[in-house]
Amino acid sequence: MTVSLPLVAVLGIIAWAAIKFLGIRLWVAVVIALFGFYLAHTVLAPAIDTSTRNGVQIVNGKHT
């Protein structure tokens, strides 16, 4: 049985757990999220996307 879970859902759960259990303040999480949106509009976005996809493929065991 294969379970598919979007990466954004996993990151959201990690962010929630960090706020809840590690005591990270909400404003810090918001600043990090805004930085992510800013970073998505730079020339680094394609490299980050490719690296993330390759990392997920490695974790899933799908080497291409």
N, C-alpha and C positions, 0 to 999 in steps of 0.2 A: 504494500500500500504506500503510495506516494502522497505526501502532504506538501502543498505549495503555500508558502507564506511570503507576502511581499516584504522586501527589505525595509520599506518605510514603516511597516507595522512593527517589525522587530526593533528598529531604532526608536520608535515611539514608546514601546514597552521598556526599553533600556532607559530612556529619558525619564519616564514616569517613576521607575524604580530608583533612579538616582535622586530624584527630588524627594521621594517618599522615605527611602531608607538611608541614603547617604547624607541627607541634610543639605543638598545643593539647593540654593535659592532659586526660585522661579525666574527671577530677572536674569540670572546667569544662563539658564536654559534658553530664554527668549533671545538673549544676545547671541548665543551660539547658533540658534536657528536663523536669525537674521544674517549672521556671517555666512551661513551656508547658502542663503538666497543670493547674497552679494557675490559669493564665490562662483555661483552657477552662471553668472553673466560675465565671467572673465575668460581669458584664453586658456586657463587651466581646466575648465569644465570638461572638455573632451577627454583629457588625460585622466581626470578623476573618474569619469564614467567608465572608461575602459578598464582602469585598475580595479574598480569596484566589481565590474562584471567578471573579470578574470579571477578575482578573489572568491566570488560566489561560486564560480565554476569549479575552482579547486576544492572548495569546501564540499560541494556536491559530488565531487569525483568525476566530473565531466571534462576531461582534458581534451582540448581540440588542437 
